[in-house]
Every structure is written in C-alpha cells, then in structure tokens.
Amino acid sequence: MQQRNVEGIRKFSKLKSSTATRKAEQAIERLLNRDMKVNFNTVSLEAGVSKPFLYTQPELRSRIEELRERTERWGELEPERSHLHLLERENEKLKQKISKLEQMIQIMRNA
C-alpha cells in the first residue's frame, strides 16, 4: 500500500489558518478604531473570513464574545459617547496641528 505524502497539505492548511486569524485580528482592530460594534457578523465581513472559522478558533471566539458585550453597550450610551468621542478626536487633531506649528516655528527660528 502506498503511503501518501500530506505534509504539503498540512503546511498550507496551517498557513491559511494563520492568515485568516491575522485578518480577523486586524479587522477587530479596525472595527474598534471606527467605534463599530464587534460581533461575529461584523468581523467576518470586515476580515473576509467565514463565521464558522471564527467560532472554531477559541482565542478569537472568546475575544469577539467579550468585545460584543462591551460594544453592544455602546449603543445604550451612544448620544453621550459619540459626542465625547467627537470632542476627543477634535482635541487630538488640534494637538497635532499645534505640534506641527511649533515645529515650523522652531525651523524658522533656526534658519
């Protein structure tokens, strides 16, 4: 009986799984950065991976479940939270502008 060499298939499967995991983790970060709800549907769509894959990965599953609970509560706080978030973003942009202007002033003083 001939023994099959499946090592290449195993390596490809591991590579495919690690790539999908990385895509899911990056998708979660993007969703959080945009203050969007994190759940299996949103992560699946954002990452381009299947929901069954997300459910079968214990670490991803627990992270998504935890974030789902946290981000679902954002809806309850949305009016206050969204206003606060807008102010925080505006504040951060202003800080960056001030920093750039200070750098420009320093360059002009040294010229």
C-alpha positions in Angstrom: 0.0 0.0 0.0 1.3 3.4 -1.0 1.7 6.0 1.8 0.5 9.5 0.9 2.7 12.5 1.5 0.3 15.0 3.0 2.9 17.3 4.6 2.5 20.0 2.0 -1.3 20.0 2.6 -0.7 20.3 6.3 1.7 23.2 5.9 -0.7 25.0 3.5 -3.6 24.5 5.9 -1.6 26.0 8.8 -0.6 28.9 6.7 -4.2 29.5 5.5 -5.4 29.3 9.1 -2.8 31.7 10.5 -3.5 34.2 7.6 -7.2 34.1 8.4 -6.5 34.6 12.1 -4.3 37.6 11.4 -7.0 39.1 9.0 -9.6 38.6 11.8 -7.5 40.3 14.4 -6.8 43.2 12.1 -10.5 43.5 11.3 -11.3 43.6 15.0 -8.8 46.5 15.5 -10.3 48.4 12.5 -13.8 48.0 13.9 -12.7 49.2 17.3 -10.9 52.2 15.8 -14.0 53.2 14.0 -16.2 52.6 17.1 -18.2 50.0 15.4 -19.9 47.0 17.0 -17.8 43.9 17.2 -19.6 40.6 16.7 -19.2 37.6 14.5 -21.0 39.1 11.6 -19.1 42.4 11.5 -15.7 40.6 12.0 -16.5 38.1 9.3 -17.5 40.7 6.8 -14.6 43.1 7.6 -11.9 40.3 7.5 -13.3 38.3 4.7 -13.3 35.1 6.7 -16.2 32.7 7.4 -18.2 32.8 10.6 -17.6 29.1 11.2 -13.9 29.8 11.2 -14.3 32.4 13.9 -16.4 30.1 16.0 -13.8 27.3 15.8 -10.9 29.4 16.9 -11.1 29.5 20.8 -9.0 32.7 21.2 -10.8 34.7 18.5 -14.2 33.4 19.7 -13.6 34.5 23.3 -12.2 37.9 22.2 -15.2 38.5 19.9 -17.7 37.5 22.6 -16.1 39.8 25.1 -16.0 42.7 22.7 -19.5 42.0 21.5 -20.8 42.5 25.1 -18.7 45.7 25.5 -19.6 47.2 22.1 -23.3 46.3 22.4 -23.5 48.6 25.5 -22.1 51.4 23.4 -25.5 51.7 21.8 -27.1 52.5 25.1 -24.5 55.2 25.7 -24.4 56.4 22.1 -25.6 60.0 22.4 -23.1 60.9 25.2 -20.4 58.6 23.9 -20.5 59.8 20.3 -20.4 63.5 21.4 -17.5 62.8 23.8 -15.7 60.8 21.1 -16.1 63.6 18.5 -14.6 66.1 21.0 -11.7 63.8 21.8 -10.9 63.4 18.1 -11.1 67.1 17.5 -8.8 67.7 20.5 -6.3 65.2 19.1 -6.3 66.8 15.7 -5.8 70.2 17.3 -2.9 68.8 19.4 -1.3 67.5 16.2 -1.7 70.9 14.4 -0.1 72.7 17.4 2.8 70.3 17.3 3.3 70.9 13.6 3.1 74.6 14.0 5.6 74.5 16.9 8.0 72.5 14.7 7.6 75.0 11.9 8.3 77.9 14.3 11.4 76.1 15.5 12.7 75.6 12.0 12.1 79.2 11.1 14.0 80.4 14.2 16.9 78.2 13.3 17.0 79.4 9.7 
